[in-house]
């Protein structure tokens, strides 16, 4: 077995099952179908912060690993620090996921290493999954051949959840934890807490821990008390 560089550890909670699709159902369905399947492919997911692009990259890696394949998730910091070393041997993965990849545009050594990886993955039938906050050709790529490879990827635009989607996401995450989160309580959370998805899910973590410790259900009074204690100086 080839010794591969270490990627960034995946979050256990970042799975397809935990992803509330909202208007991103097409991207989710495509990834579910492709992860674990054979054949070379490239895809580019783009959207604003909070649109779920990082979650989907990690979920794709989880799905590939559950299918018995090798997958790796990378950040631009890991790749930029030592491009050749970071990407060496990754053609032996079924899936390579690179987050915030627009941040490496204009870094010649990174671009050459990424272009080489594109070719090696293509030859071995692997998938390159990239995420950024804009479409591929928005960025100032120095290497025209790399730009053309990336522009030929399957591109999905991701949209942030609206309030109904965030409500559904909270209840979805709660169900996966074995928690009962009534719709009224979820609406109360949405009206009182930071609405960014990461903040909402951190609050759900706290509620899970607090309800277990107190042996209490997630009622509005219980949630109000926890939010109040967190807001207190």
ABEGO torsion letter per residue (X at the ends): XBBBBBBBBBBAABBAAABBAEAAAAAAAAAAAABGBBEBBBBBBBEBBGAGAAAAAAAAAAAAAAAGBBBBBBBAAAAAABAAAAABGAAABABBBBBGAAAABGBAAAAAAAAAAAAAAAAAGBBBBBBBABBAAABBBABAAAAAAAAABBBBBBBBBBAAAAAAAAAAAAAAAGBBBBAAAAAAAAAABBABAAAAAAAAAAAAAAAAAAGBBBBAAAAAAAAAAAABX
